[in-house]
């Protein structure tokens, strides 16, 4: 006789099994054996494909650094794979064994997909959480029937302890979270982990139907709820199929119904956002602002269709297109502008009412989510301090075209490479560096305005317009980038040349000063060293370098020239001086020629030196020559173009920043400065100057100074690390975000929705 048909073997929901009984142990062991066998096989299959996936990505990598990330990931996965698999399978086995004693479980079950890890703010953590949530959400919808049956049967054999999606160790969310914990064994780059998650999704979560069917078959064969059936409530409220044995509605019904209603939505980020919107609606009053419900209104007519929504949006779009540009945003206007952005839902319902003849009080859940999401995106744009105020207002005019695009193509928010998303990111990136000073010809301003106007006037339902405008904007960007890069290169080369010259001057001055020491040299000799010879050393350093024989020879001359000024008191010192003079004269002629002395200037200077040395040797000197030497006529013999190096370096450099402020090396501002890389944009707001935005173009390897240019590649300023840190501390400089606008907005939206008690999101200027 079939066991399932034997009344003595059938266990109803109203009955409970003793968790300590041998029968329960046998059934749980059977479930654990099935889960372990299948999960071990599927996880192994996933890891078998990691090498191929990472190798393909490494071959297509855009640069060597990215390629090395993937190769390093391959080595790390090969090394840690056994540990990850063991950690994962052991955790699942342990959790299944603890089902009969839920209070003894070592940790609380992972949260449901709607709230999982949503408080995290780190980009990597958020990206990982979204990957987990999106891939589990689609499988919970797909597997709702089979998973419900598994939950019910496990609840029965566990003595009535409720087992649901949030506590079942083989539910998609728990499996994914357990696998995430196991992946902590890996120290791989997040890009590598995301590839592993995709493979886990493909080879494990996508196969769970087989696991659930086998578990259900085994438990039903053993007499656990053999007649159990699962009910799904359709979106119109009518039941489909018979009610379960105990008349219990499944926990996954709402998810399944939503999945049927929005089957064209990709299973990724939107799953998370829909769950968050749903959670927020359930926790607020029925007639809360932004809920999609008209306060006090009874449902009137069917829900608006997508075509009705698009038609109403087209009317509103034409009104904005003909209204002209919006006024320039002021700091006090942010709240008002944000309210206008969020009022679009009411305007949309009113417009549908005008077209239909009756105003609907609701929109479909998926459409409401889309309207709210687009509204929050553009509210973020109006609050994002990374964009100049005028650009914020101009981009805010795109709310209706982007809402139409999101209704036409649900993948807009889900895929980073979507043309509409890339277009908005590109517009924002161009706008980030805009200022009136750097755009005197209005080239960039007019280009952004042109893109906005094209979308407002020309976009109906042809999604190809985003790709065409993106290509055109990228061509504009490339042309301006090449022009600015040439200017940047000239600025950097000029700055590098000045720094090399300054460094050479300081080196030459230091060498001469160190050799002079405390000696009191004759004005004639000091003048030659401080001006003509110092410049000769500078040119030698720049042309031949400090290790060259020419530079060493130049320093040797300094030593000999100084030595030649020592008093001559005996025949030996007189003889030594006579032997030095030919070499001094020869070296001096070569050095003076190197710094462009004219021949008559060289002869005049040598004539003065001859007179000086004859005095040193006690020889007869003409009265006119004695006077010339005593009055330091050498300053007249050296051309004015030969500037004194030693005196020049004695002058302190001017600085607009108060260097007396101490900056601790562990301060956030100092850490920010040290982390800056060329390409980063900053906003400067010095008291005596207009606010400007500038890009870090170059960090000097010699002085460590930071060179900033505007979007045209022209120099704005250069600061030492200490000066830049002080500007950050004083609030006169601010680092702008480097990541894309859409990524910043979605992170802020997820964070905001996960905190339902927070009325509004603050202005964001995070990186």
Secondary structure, DSSP 8 states (H G I E B T S, - for coil): --GGG-GGG-B-TT----TTSHHHHHHHHHHHHHHHHHHHHHHHHHHHTHHHHHHHHHHT-SSHHHHHHHHHHHHHHHHHHHHHHHHHHHHHHHHHHTGGGGGG-SS-----TTTTTTT--SHHHHHHHHHHHHHHHHHHHHTHHHHHHHHHHHHHHTTT----TTT-TTSHHHHHHHHHHHGGG----HHHHHHHHHHHHHHTGGGHHHHHHHHHHHHHHTTBSTT----EE-TTS-EES---TT----TTHHHHHHHHHTTTS-SSHHHHHHHHHHHHHHHS-TT-TTSS--TT----SS---HHHHHHHHHHHHHHHHHH-------GGGHHHHHHHHHTHHHHHHHHHHHHHSS--S---HHHHHHHHHHHHHHHHHHH-TTS-HHHHHHHHTTHHHHHHHHHH-GGGTT-TT-HHHHHHHHHHHHHHT--TTTTTT-HHHHHHHHHHHHHHHH-SS-THHHHHHHHHHHHHHHHHHHHHHHHHHHHHHHHHHHHHHHHHHHHHHHHHHHHHTT----HHHHHIIIIIIHHHHHHHHHHT-TTSHHHHHHHHHHHHHHHTTS---SHHHHHHHHHHHHHHHHHHHHHHHHTT--HHHHHHHHHHHHHHHHHHHT----HHHHHHHHTTTHHHHS-TTS--HHHHHTS----SS-TTS---TTSHHHHHHHH--TT-EEEE--TTS--EEEEEEEE-TTT--EEEE-TTS-EEEEE-HHHHHHHHHHTSEEE---S-HHHHHHHHHHHHHT-TT--S-------
